[in-house]
Amino acid sequence: MPSEIIIREAHNADLAILVHNNQALAEETEALQLDTDVLRKGIEQALKREECHYFVAVSGEKVVGQTMITYEWSDWRNGIIWWIQSVYVHPTHRKQGVFRTLFKHIENLAKVNPQVKALRLYVMHNNNAGQGTYQSLGMNDSGYIVFEKEDFI
């Protein structure tokens, strides 16, 4: 029987596991090898920013999952959309309610914050398991396709 899952906001002492988990996430979902130094600095910045919050799921003494929320201002809604990002659950703890517990924690925070108008996330087209999980939590395909342009350095 799995241990109780506790959700808490991440802090600097979690930096190494957040880096490790994000590297595993990028490799698993997009076959990407992230630059460790850039990633570490990015997570350090995220932990300092007011509009960004990492949450970790802890079972026993071990971080077994994580996610991060970032804020987007919506003029159409006169409020904030929380984007759920960097979703990762350790393979040995999948299908045990870890992400569901993380999501419910974020959803409960959103419900008591009148500025939050929606929760959003993006998911790879081929991630059927993830899509099924998100649908089971009451999320729907928003109909948007995400475009991006990068490499402005």
VOGU-3710 file (C-alpha; in Angstrom, 3 decimals, decimal comma):
1> mpseiiirea> 0,000/0,000/0,000  1,489/3,397/-1,000  2,385/5,916/1,688  0,301/9,026/2,143  1,086/11,701/-0,438  1,836/15,131/0,992  1,929/18,205/-1,266  4,096/21,143/-0,363  5,615/24,098/-2,141  9,125/23,330/-3,346
11> hnadlailvh> 12,117/25,198/-1,966  15,826/25,529/-2,665  16,642/22,221/-0,979  14,578/20,522/-3,723  16,709/21,952/-6,532  18,608/18,733/-7,336  15,472/16,577/-7,586  13,641/19,225/-9,639  16,559/19,317/-12,084  16,656/15,526/-12,257
21> nnqalaeete> 12,895/15,222/-12,758  12,778/17,893/-15,463  15,597/16,164/-17,335  13,744/12,858/-17,110  10,517/14,549/-18,253  12,161/16,130/-21,314  13,841/12,864/-22,280  10,700/10,790/-21,808  8,177/13,094/-23,501  10,201/14,817/-26,218
31> alqldtdvlr> 13,502/12,885/-26,442  15,316/16,092/-25,447  18,575/16,373/-23,544  18,334/19,571/-21,501  21,429/21,592/-20,639  21,831/20,947/-16,909  23,300/24,366/-16,114  20,581/26,269/-17,993  17,885/24,095/-16,396  19,302/24,539/-12,886
41> kgieqalkre> 19,449/28,318/-13,322  15,893/28,321/-14,714  14,570/26,391/-11,730  16,484/28,636/-9,319  14,759/31,635/-10,930  11,369/29,924/-10,814  11,757/29,298/-7,083  12,352/33,050/-6,561  9,577/34,425/-8,782  6,243/35,570/-7,422
51> echyfvavsg> 4,313/34,397/-10,499  5,769/30,912/-10,466  5,300/28,119/-7,922  6,729/24,610/-7,887  4,903/21,978/-5,887  6,259/18,573/-4,935  4,478/15,393/-3,938  6,217/13,632/-1,075  5,677/10,012/-0,082  7,538/9,027/3,051
61> ekvvgqtmit> 10,696/11,118/2,829  10,939/11,005/-0,970  9,811/13,494/-3,626  7,832/11,309/-6,027  6,230/13,948/-8,230  6,198/17,596/-9,120  4,506/20,330/-11,070  4,801/24,056/-11,460  2,265/26,783/-12,055  2,937/30,017/-13,879
71> yewsdwrngi> 0,585/32,938/-14,326  -0,896/34,413/-17,487  -2,986/37,578/-17,369  -6,229/37,298/-19,328  -7,735/40,613/-20,367  -10,755/38,723/-21,722  -11,439/37,306/-18,264  -10,006/40,131/-16,177  -8,100/37,552/-14,197  -5,313/35,028/-14,132
81> iwwiqsvyvh> -4,922/31,700/-15,861  -2,644/29,290/-14,060  -0,586/27,191/-16,452  0,392/23,798/-15,089  3,888/22,899/-16,288  6,779/20,539/-15,588  4,459/17,691/-14,628  6,466/14,653/-13,613  5,742/11,579/-11,526  8,506/9,071/-10,844
91> pthrkqgvfr> 7,806/5,874/-12,826  7,583/3,732/-9,680  4,791/5,954/-8,333  2,620/6,327/-11,417  -1,018/5,251/-11,337  -1,044/5,762/-7,559  -2,768/9,152/-7,432  0,342/11,331/-7,239  -0,581/13,715/-10,041  -4,243/13,650/-9,033
101> tlfkhienla> -3,192/14,798/-5,545  -0,958/17,540/-6,988  -3,752/18,686/-9,298  -6,383/18,729/-6,545  -4,031/20,804/-4,379  -3,626/23,377/-7,165  -7,332/23,288/-7,974  -8,190/23,963/-4,317  -5,778/26,911/-4,245  -7,415/28,258/-7,412
111> kvnpqvkalr> -10,918/27,905/-5,974  -10,116/30,205/-3,054  -8,319/32,784/-5,218  -10,935/34,891/-7,041  -8,295/36,147/-9,491  -7,809/32,644/-10,942  -10,223/32,105/-13,815  -8,887/28,861/-15,342  -6,275/26,125/-15,136  -4,489/25,179/-18,353
121> lyvmhnnnag> -1,720/22,905/-19,478  -0,315/21,683/-22,729  0,282/18,060/-23,565  2,043/16,345/-26,447  -0,304/14,976/-29,133  0,971/11,423/-28,595  0,681/11,465/-24,781  -2,572/9,515/-24,591  -2,059/8,504/-20,959  -1,592/12,116/-19,912
131> qgtyqslgmn> -4,615/13,244/-21,907  -6,740/10,562/-20,270  -5,575/11,636/-16,823  -6,333/15,292/-17,501  -9,786/14,462/-18,855  -10,515/12,344/-15,772  -9,786/15,444/-13,665  -12,395/17,471/-15,541  -10,086/19,198/-17,997  -11,109/19,532/-21,645
141> dsgyivfeke> -9,301/20,080/-24,921  -9,425/23,867/-25,259  -9,192/23,717/-29,031  -6,008/25,770/-29,101  -2,889/24,711/-30,941  0,323/26,077/-29,445  2,755/27,773/-31,818  6,157/28,972/-30,760  9,228/30,746/-32,023  12,441/30,510/-30,073
151> dfi> 16,175/31,056/-30,291  16,323/34,819/-29,764  19,844/34,736/-28,386
//
